[in-house]
Amino acid sequence: MSSPEITPQEQAELDKALYDALNPLASALRSRASGLPEDRMWDADPVDVTLSVLAAWKVVDTEVKRLTALAAGTAGSYGASYEQMGAAWGITRQGARKKWPEAVSRPATAAAQTNTALELCGGTAELTQEPSSGGWRWAGKGADGTHGAADGGIRYATKEEAAAHAGAFLKEHAVDRFQAGVEPG
């Protein structure tokens, strides 16, 4: 797979979408730094305004790197190799391994991969990897006695994704919601 090329129209649409997403963030950052309302951001000193925009791009850059690593990890969990990820990113296999060192996991023992216990908010859940598909499922019991599991045929790509869903269930079924970190509403 080679690095994707985008058309000039796609580039223009991407630029517009990024600027549309960036402007509220830049305005909020500038407002917090200056104490001025967000709607007056562009009335400030041009150097301060452009530095606010630069700071907002830094936030976006950090988030893109995080999401890129997540996408690489997901690709690896589905069986993509570093060679394939490198080709998609336009770098070598070694470059991909260095960029996303945790994306492709080394095979662990079958017992270590198939079951993991999770205790949270007074409840417990068991995360199970299915040998046939490699997908992850969860089943648990909340502190309030409610039983739950991944819906029907849902299989999660990673253990972490299954754990996040199990954790949300356990938090929802904690006996004392305040102790679970949920503020009374």
Secondary structure, 3 states (H helix, E strand, C coil): CCCCCCCHHHHHHHHHHHHHHHHHHHHHHHHHHHCCCHHHHHHCCHHHHHHHHHHHHHHHHHHHHHHHHHHHHHHHHCCCCHHHHHHHHCCCHHHHHHHCCCCCCCCCCHHHHHEEEEEECCEEEEEEECCCCCCEEEEEECCCCCEEECCCCCCECCHHHHHHHHHHHHHHCCCCCCCCCCCCC
